[in-house]
Amino acid sequence: MSWFWNRPAAETGSPNAVYAWPACRGYYAEKAVPRRLEIRAKPTDLASEISARLPEAVRAFLFHVDVTDTSNFPLERGRLIQLLQARSIRVLNAHVTDISKRAVHALAQQLALPCARASRNGDGRELLIVKTDRNYGGRNERLLPRRYRRALGLTDGSAIIRGAFDYKLVPRAEVPAPWWDDPHLVLERFITNPARRLHRTHIVLSHFAFWSGVSPLPIKKIADCSDTCEHFLRKGELPSGLPPALLRTVYDFAEAFALDYGALDLIADDAGRYYIIDVNSTPWRGTESPERMAFLRAAWDRP
């Protein structure tokens, strides 16, 4: 096992352990976790060994594994959580193990929130977006070494979509019939709004950083957005400057999903309903403001 201490000399106090695969470089955790003790993760890690090698002063432990289903990453995940909690270490994302599109749809429906899942029946002209059930097109599952994929029982995934940039926009009438029954694919209604605005909320414990931007592209990416704005809120705050429907959707979903750390992507429709289109427990860095990073880092030291 490889252990990495990435603590700037100026940072003092109890470290926060980040159990990461792959390494945190390029991810939000690289900057958003103060006093970071990075632990290179692998599925076959023994819970007792991880716990035994953690310093006594560790305050928090974040599961930061960039694959869609982490219920068995490591294989002794449940035992590891027990050992950490017995040491009074705060475990973040302990219950976040499935960020698949189907899991997102199921929870949205359970909470009576807007759900983007498409049905076979409907207007044949309606535009649908075709994705994989796995996060980011299943890219990171394919990057796992073969021995780890065998340990986790992972299949090859979709041959139609190999990454997030392969998502397809197709009218319902033109969707090939086998795609509806393909377990690797998910079809969603293509949600849009006149303002062409995308929303993302970064979450660290009780700190919620709301961001939004405008993109003219059909499939919107943060890097392509302009006219951006952001608001920094504590969980449950309802300021007048943000749509109440957006705030309620984010707060309700994050709490039910037990998301202590991560990001939610949302898009509103013409009627002002907000659809969660992606959950990411290991968000990637892109455009971020110093104010946002400072706000998210401050969450670790709150009781």
Secondary structure, 3 states (H helix, E strand, C coil): CCEEECCCCCCCCCCEEEEEECCCCCECHHHHCCCEEEEECCCCCCHHHHHHHCCCCCCEEEEEECCCECCCCCCCHHHHHHHHHHCCCEEECCCCCECCHHHHHHHHHHCCCCCCECCCCCCCCCEEEEEECCHHHHHHHHHCCHHHHHHHCCCCCCCCCCCHHHCEEEEHHHCCHHHHHCCCEEEEECCCCCCCEEEEEEEECCEEEEEEEECCCCCCCHHHCEEEEEEEEECCCCCCCCCHHHHHHHHHHHHHHCCCEEEEEEEECCCCCEEEEEEECCCECCCCCHHHHHHHHHHHHCC
